[in-house]
Each structure stands twice: as C-alpha cells, then as structure tokens.
Amino acid sequence: MRVLIERYKNYVFKVTFNVVHDEKLAEDLAQETFIKMIDALDSYQSQGFKTWLSRIALNKAIDYKRKKQRQKEDLIFFEQDFHLSKGESVEEEYIGKERVKNVHNSIKKMPEKLRDTVSCYYFEGLSYSEIAEKLAIEEKTVEMRLYRARKWMKANWKEEDF
C-alpha cells in the first residue's frame, strides 16, 4: 500500500490542485483520495490503475468544489434581502426586520432535528463537522438533514409569507 501511495502521491496532488488551486486543500484531498482508494481497492478491475486513481482524485476535488458552491448558494439564500444596506428608509428597515423575524418564526415550525441543524449551519455558521460534533451525529447525517430542511422549506414556505 505504501509503495502505491509513494509512487502516485505527486500525481494525485497535481490532479486535485488543478481543480481547487490551493496547495493545502489539494494535499487534504490527495489524502482523502488515498483513503478512498484503499476502501475501493476491491472494486478495481485491473484496467489502468493510474487512470482509476486519477478518476477518484478528480471526483474528490469536484465534489469538494460542488459542496463549497452549495454552501455559498445556501448562505446567499438566507442573506439576500435580510441584510439592510446603508441609507435605507425607516420603512425599508422595518420591512427587512419583519422579514428576518418571519424567517426565524418559520424555522421554528420546522421539525426539531432539521431546525437545530439549520440554526447551527446558517445562524451560527458552523461547518458540517462542527455541527456533527455539537449534535453528536455523523457528518453524513448533517448533510442529509440540511438537504431535507431545504426540501421542507420549498414544500412549506411561500415567498409571499416573507
């Protein structure tokens, strides 16, 4: 195993770095790639090891970028229209504060597990791993709860309520 890692570590780093353009992050993703490689070695079918490994590295890096993009989009969703810019009228400020209050009240109507996860992620700004630690659940559970919370919001919230 060590021989494979030593042999391909620079190559895997280059693959991940070309996607994320950050050395530290590329190193982390390269490590995750080798962990995934070890877990998936059973499924390797002896057809171009370097290609197979680079596919794992590429997918790891792309998944990371997608996750980051989703987090940015989610944050923008909650921040848009809720933060007031300087120079707004008293009426606009009042409407903005009412919207924020309506969002908080609507979140209180969510199922408790989803509500706690949403509050930690959007209002406390915690990462998936920090939420998992705080709520004593797995990171994958955090991801699933946020997905279900978004789905719940789409089904239960109407734009005119805000």
N, C-alpha and C positions, 0 to 999 in steps of 0.2 A: 504494500500500500504506500509506504513512504517513498519508494522508488518512483511510483507514478506521480505522486504529488511533487517531488523534486523535479521530475522531468518536465512537467507541464505547468508549473506554478507561474512562470513568466508569461506563457502563452495565455493562460486563463486570466491573468491580471490585465493583459492588453485587451482582451475581448471585453471585459467588464469596464475598463477605463474608457474605451471608445464609446461606450453608451452613456456613462454617468459623468465623465470628465472631472473626476475628483479622486485623487490618489487614495486617501484614507477609506473612502467609501468603496472604491474598486478593490482594495485589499480585503475589506469585510465581505464583499460579495464573492470574491475569489474563495475565501474560506468557506462560505456557505455553499459554494459550488462543489467543493471537495466533499463536504458533508453529504450533500445530495448525491454526489457520485457514489460514495460508499453505500448509501442507502439503496440506490438504484442499480447497483452492480449486477444484481440478479437478473435484471431485465435487459442487460447489454447482450446484443446478439452477434458479437464478433464481426461487426461491419464498420470499420473506420473509427477506432477509438477516439482519435483526436477530434473528428467531426462530431461525434456523440458528446464528448466532453464540452466542446465549444458551444454546442446547442444548449446544454444545461446552463453554462455560464451566461450566454446571451439571454436566455429566458429569465434567469435570476435578475439580471440587470434591467431588463424590460419590465418585469413585474414590479421591481422597486420603483422605477420611474412612474409607472401607472398608479401605484399606491400613493406616491407623493402628489401626483396630479389630482387624484380623487380627494386627498386631504385639502389641497388648495381650493378646489371647487366647493367642497363642503363648507369650508370656512367662509368663502365668499358668499355662499348662500345665506349663512346666518348673519354675516356682517353687512351685506348690502341693504340699504335703506334703513338700517338700525342705528348707524352712527351719524351724528349730525356734523355738518361742516360749519366752519365759522361763518358768521354773518347771516344765519338763518333767522327768520322771523320767529316771534314768540309762538305763533300758531303752528309753524312747521316744527318747532322744537317740541311742542306739546304733542303733536301727531306722532312724531318719532318716538317719544317716550311711551305713548299709548301702544304703539306697535311692539316695542320691546316688552311691555307688560303683557300684551296679548300672547306673544310668543312664549313667555315664561308660563303663563296660565295654561296655554295649550300643551306645553311639555308636561305640566303636572297631570294632565289627563292621560298620558301615555302609561302603558303597563310599567310597573315599578322597575323591572330589570332593564328595560330599554331606557327609561327615564334616567336612571343612575348612570348608565353608560354614556348617554348623550350629554348629561351635565358634566361628567368628567372630561369628555373629549372636547366639547365646544366651549364650555364656560370656564373650566379650569385649565384647558389647554394641555391635558396630559396625553402622552403617547400611548399606543396600544399596550406596550409592555408595562407602563406605569399604571394604567387602568387595570390591567390583569392582576398586578401585584396588589393594588388597593382593594379590589373587589374579590380577591382570592379566586380568580378564574383563569382559564387558559387564554392566551393571546388570540387564538382562533375563535374563541367564544366572544371576545370583544369585537372582533371583525364581523362576526355573524350578527351580533346584537345591533351594531351600527347599521348594517345592511337592512335588518328587519325594521329598525327605527325609521330609516329613510322611507322604506316601503309603507310603513304605518302612517307616516306623515303625508305621503302622497295620497293615500286612501282616505284619510280622516280630516285633512286640513283643506280649506278652501282659501284661495288668495284673498277673497273679499273679507274674510274674517280678520285680516291683518291690515 
